[in-house]
């Protein structure tokens, strides 16, 4: 028996002028060889972070998480706000004890940051800890309960004893593993010391690659000292910065069923069961489409928007169409206008139907957002929409499928 799934594929063509979106360890734009030629590359991590940052303007802060080593400071502030009457250092320790109980992670003051006056800095986790705002609130409430129950005010020892109880430790673990934020549900979470509270990512994001061959160029620059006298030769500073320009193919997929499992149904009692997933999917699509990594952005101001977006809703596995560009697009090839956008759109428009026909890859719904005549070849791949229509239509389609499956 074939199980129907709900998979969202997002395909984007985006042109960036001279830029350095994502640098390697030498400061040069990242690249990769594909189809036998060197391509521009922007790592998936860079675009996922840009997408997460874009969530801040689209979602309520309560629906987002924080990924940091400074989790004890964040939790301590919440514990203190509950009126437990702890001094700063005691609140830090209470937070550290709570996090250790919830995740098994060691949380201690980093020796390399010890203060000159002999005071320890705030405790930190040994690796980045990803917790939702709701999880931090729940852990703070549990810590306050433990302090009140033990009558403690030092924040050390009392909570350790409190969490030695199996029930209390289980409650701490549950608090860290329920009511995940949208970004945790989409991008996943790994907790090295407690694999049972890991979260499998619902979204996959590919490394963006250029549809054509790319060469890295260097900009030689000088900076003049504003106070330089006329008889003082030379520049105050000289240097070089590497850059490239490219038409990128970007791809992401969202397993809506996994997203639903991660988020849970009806996070608020006053909303339909599918509403959290709908809100998360809409936010992801808009954030992924509109975001751009900020590497060297003040230097290059490469603030472009996509030339074209194709979104497909499927009932089976995700499908990337990177294969359309295995043969590098040539500028002005096949009699098309100069540049790479028209050629990329023509290649994608020809490749998609062939893949779907050959493999019986059924598309439940398909939408196209495009700009200008150069992208006209894509018009047959789906219903043409603007951004607001695209986001709304995707949310409605996902909600309908989930509601239907629930029923």
Beta strands, then each sheet from edge to edge (+ up, - down):
strand 1: 7-19
strand 2: 31-34
strand 3: 37-42
strand 4: 65-68
strand 5: 107-109
strand 6: 123-125
strand 7: 129-132
strand 8: 203-205
strand 9: 208-210
strand 10: 217-223
strand 11: 237-255
strand 12: 308-314
strand 13: 363-370
strand 14: 383-384
sheet 1: 2+ 3- 9+ 11- 1+ 12- 13+ 14+
sheet 2: 2+ 3- 9+ 11- 8+
sheet 3: 2+ 3- 9+ 11- 10+
sheet 4: 4+ 7-
sheet 5: 5+ 6-
end
